[in-house]
Amino acid sequence: DNENDKKKVVVKQELVKLQQPVARVSTLCIHLQSPEERKSFHVNKENHTAPIIGTHTILQEGSEEQLNEMSDWQNGHYPILLETIAEELQIDDISDIVDWELNLFDVQPASLGGIRNEFLQSARLDNLATVFCAVQALASHSPANQNDVSLIAMFDHEEVGSQSAHGAGSPVMMEAVTRISEALLGNDHTNNNKNHLSATLRQSFLLSVDMAHAVHPNYSNKHESNHAPHLNAGLVIKINSNQRYTTNAVTGYIVREIARRNGNLPIQEFVVRNDCPCGTTIGPIIAERTGIRTVDVGMPQLSMHSCREMMGIEDLTNGYKFFQSYFKDFSSVDAELED
């Protein structure tokens, strides 16, 4: 063919989600374990967590012609897995798949639980429950003060340190505030632009919202007795003097005052025990990189990072109502603070 008649190659990214349970990580039955192994319940991440997706016979399905036409990368994967992904994406030729990033997740749907259905049991409540409430609150927000810009930011890689090109440790947040500031300032490229950005950062406020640890009735000694949040009892303000959380006296007050002005929305506090390690959030990362005032809050839950987590359904409403109130009333509360 003429060089100009050759088909143009286009490489594009697609999202894929397989809802059926194509893989399972199975544990070893207790009958094949020694008493010492049962007691230690130790899982080797390399040897014991490989997912099972099919028998040897099934995994070897695929014609020789098909295998010969694939690249070295494609030959490193089971043909049937390539076919399954291609079918889901409506790709005719599996050789068109040149790379992927696949992750396993629990496909069981969420359910209500408890004798009065007062609990929500689901995978990934940390932190998709927060994302849901924040998106709903922003979508329902009708700003009365047109001088404010309300936004939400949802980052990847929080559980592995946030140090990525699009995690909270990246320039994304600072660049977003800078570009918004420049857009609002218009064509002024003088020093006023820099001063405007500095003023914008000084007047901004960040709710760092990640799920919080509710007191577990079977492990109540793991909580500091005076700061033990309960399920269905309200949003939690997180406090840590080692700056694992960003809350201070001023930012904590702003949260409580917004709650007070909106029908005394329930607020709780969490402080980790002095003899217990403390987790952290993206709040300190963003505060350090931008200088924006920040507070750490979250809805209480049990079994954080388990395949099946649990929270109170009232706390979804509590979180949603607080986020609505925050968008509505932050400016007026902030205006009353003296420098």
N, C-alpha and C positions, 0 to 999 in steps of 0.2 A: 504494500500500500504506500501511497504518497505520505510523506512525513506529516503533512498538514491534515491528513485524514485520520490519523491515529486518535483513538479515544483518550480524552484528557482524564488523568488519574486524580481523583479527589479522595483525600483521607479525612474522615470526620469522626467525631466522638458521639457515642450513643449511650444512654442510660439503659440498663437492663435489670429486671427484677423477676426472678423465678419464684412464684408464690408456692409451688408445690414443694414438699420436703425432699429435695433431691439428695441430701446428704445428712448423715447423722454421726456424731461422735459418741460411740458406745463405751461404757465402762466395763470393767471386768467383774463378773459375778462374784459374790462373796465366797461361793463354794470353792473357787480356784485360788483363793487368797489364804495366806497363813494368818494366824492370829495377830502377829506383829504387823503385817501389811494392813490388816483391817483397822488396827488401832492407829497407825500413822496416817492412813488415807492419803498417801503421797501420790501426786500425779506428775509424771515427767512430761513437760510441755512438748518435747521433741518426739518421744516414743509413744505417748498415750493419747494424743489429741488429733491424730490423722483422721479425717472424715471418711466414712464408707459411703460410696455412691453407687456401687454395683458389684456383682460377682465378676470373677475373672473372665468368664465367657462373654458377658455383656460388654465389659470394658474393651474387649478385643474386637468388637464389631467394627466393620469398616473395610471397604475394598482396598486391595493392594494399589489399584490405580489411584484411588483417592489419597492414600498415604504417600505415594510417589510424587504427587503433584503439590504436596504441601511443603512449606518452608521448614527450616530447622526448628524455628520457634513453634510452629504448629505441630510438628512431630513430637514435641516434648509434652503434648497433652493428649488425652484420650479423644479419639475421633467422635465418640458419642457425646462427649461434653461439648465439643465444638459444634456438633449438629444441634444440640439442645439450645445453645446460645443463639445460633444462627436462626433457628426456627422462631424463637421468641422475638428476635429483631427483624424477622421476615427478610433474611438474607439468603439468596439462592445458592451461593457458592461459599462453602466454609473457608476456602482459601482467601476470601475477602477480609476475614478477621485477622488482623496483624498483631494485636496485643490486647491485654485486658488487665483490669484490677477487679478481682472478685473477692467478696467477703461473705462469710456465713452469718446468718441471723435466725433467730427463732421465728418460725412462721405461724405459731399458734396465735389466734386472735386474742385481743384483750377480753377480759370478762369482769363482771361485778362479783363481789364476794362478801362474806360476812352474813350473819343471820338476818340482817336487815338490808343487805346489799349496800353497805356504806363504804366499801372499799373497792378500789380499782386495782386489778391485778393484770400486769402487762410487762412485756419486755420493753427495755429502753425508755422507761419513764424518766430516767436521768439521761438526757435532759430534754427529751421531746415533749414532755408535759409542759415544761416552761415555754418551749417554742410555740406550742399550740395556743397557750394563753396569751402570749405576747402578740402573735399574729392576729388573733381575734380582737384583742384590745386595740391594736393600731388600726385595724380595718374599721372599727366602729367609732374611731376618734374623729370628732369634728372640731378642729382647732378654732378657738375664739380669738386667740392671740396669734396673728399672722407673722409676728416677729420671731416665733419659735420654729424650729425644725425638729419634728419628732421622728425618730427612726429606731429600728431594731437591727441588730447585727448578730448573725448566727455563724459560728466558726467551726471548721473541721479541726480534728486532731487534739482536742482539749485533753483527752485521756492519755495522750502519749507525749505531752509536754508543750504543745502549741507551737513548736519551733519548725514551721514550714512556710511555704510561700503564700499560703492562704489560711494559716492558723492565726490565733490571737497574737502571737509573737511576731507576725509579719507587719509590713507597713500599711496594711489594708485600712485599719481604723484611722490612722493619722492622715493617710492620703484622702480618705473619704471626707473627713472634716475640712481638710485644706481645700479640696475641690469645691465643696459646698460653699465655703467661705468666699472663695474667689468668684464663684458664680453669682453670689448675692452682691458682691462688691462691684461687679461689672467690669469695665475696661480700665479701672484705675490700677496701674502697675507700679505705682510709687511705693514709698515706705508705708503709706497708709494701708497697703495690702497686708504687709507683715504685722502691723499693729492690729489690724482687724482680726487676723488669725489668732494672735495672742489673746485678744479680748474675747474672742469666741471660745477658745479653750478654757479661759478663766470662768466664763459664765455657763459652761456646759456642765452636765451632770450625768453620771453613768450608773444605772442599776446593773450590777453584775449578778445575774440570777442563775443559780445552779441549785439543784435539789439539795435538801437539807436532811440531816439524820434525825429521825424521830426516835424517841426512847423505845427500846424493845422490851416488852414485858418479861421476857426470859433472860434478858441481859441488862437490867436496869442499872446495874453497878457500873456500866460503861459510860454513863452520862454524869456530868456534874449535877448534883441534886437540885440546885437552884436554877439551872438553865437546861432543862430537859424538855424539848418540844414534843407535843403529842399530835397524833393524827387527827384531822378534822378540827383543829384548834387554831388555825391561822398561819399566815406567812411568818417565816422565821428570819430574824436579823442575826447574821453570823458575826462573831467578834473574836479576834485573836490578837494578842499584844505582840506576837512575833511577826505580824503582818502577813500571815497566811491568808487572812481576809483583810479587806481594805476599810472596813467600817471604823469610823471614829465618832466622837461625841456629836459633831455637827451633822455628818451624813446620816447617822442613826436617828438624830432628832428629825430630820427632814422626812424620813420614812414614817416615823410615828405621828408626826403632825399631819401629813397627808391622810393617814388612816383615820385620825381623829376627826378631820373635817368631812369625812365621808361616812358618817354613821358609826364611828368607832370600829372600823374593820379590825378583826382580831389580829394581834401581833404577838409573836413569841421571840425568845432569844436563845441562841445556842452559843455556849462557850465550852471548849473541849476541856476535859479533866487535865490537871497539871501533870499527871503521870501517864498520859496517853498522847500518841502522836496526832497531828492534825493534818487533814487534807488541805487542798487549796483550790483556787478557781482561776479563771482568766482575769479576774478583777485586778489583782496586783500587777499582772503583766501589762494590761492596757493603761493602768494608772501611771506606771513607771515610764511608759513610752510616750504618753500624751500629756501628763500632768492634769488630766481631767479629774475632778472630784468624783469619788466612787464609793459605793456602799455595796456590801455583799448580803444578799437575801436569797431565800429559796422556799419552796413548798416542802413540807416534811414527808418523808417516806421511810419504808423499811426495805431491807435486803438490797441496798444499793450495789450495783454492778453484778447482781445475780441475773441469771437468764429470765427470771420471773420476779419482778419487783412489785411493791405494793404501796399505795397511798390512799388517803381518804378522798372521797368524791367531793366533799364540801371544800376541800382545800383547792380543788380546781376552780371552784367558784370564787373562793377567797382570793386566789392569785389573779384571776381574770378581773375581778372588781378593783383590786389594788392597782393593777397596771392601767386600767381605765382612769382611775383617780390620779395616778401619777402623771399621765399625759395631760390631764385637765388642770391639775392644781399645782404642779411643781413651780411654775413661774411665780405665782402669788406667794407661795411659802418662801421661795428663795429671795424674793424682793424684800422680805421683812428681816433678813439677816444682815447684821452690820458686819463690815469688813474687820 
